[in-house]
Amino acid sequence: MNFKGLCRDAITPLESPAVWTQDFLSARRDCYAATGDSRLAMATHDLVEYVTREPMPITAGVKQAAAPQLSFVP
């Protein structure tokens, strides 16, 4: 697929108002970077803004305990 050639036509109709999901904002930023679009700075800003305001998952920073090692003694 020709991302660079097709992305702008696909993303532009969704530009206003932008769909605020991380996947869309990332694709939008990647498209503008690939095509040299003047909206790259705004797309990057919007993505950073979105990511920094997302709540952290409840398990963020929690280490999972390793599975216990079982030994079999006949």
Residue pairs with C-beta under 8 A, 6 or more apart in sequence:
3 30
3 31
3 34
4 31
4 34
4 35
7 27
7 30
7 31
7 34
7 35
8 31
8 35
8 37
11 27
11 28
11 31
14 24
14 28
15 28
15 39
18 24
18 25
18 28
18 46
19 25
20 46
20 50
22 47
22 50
22 51
22 54
25 43
25 46
25 47
25 50
26 47
28 43
28 46
28 47
29 40
29 43
29 44
29 46
29 47
31 37
32 39
32 40
32 43
33 40
37 43
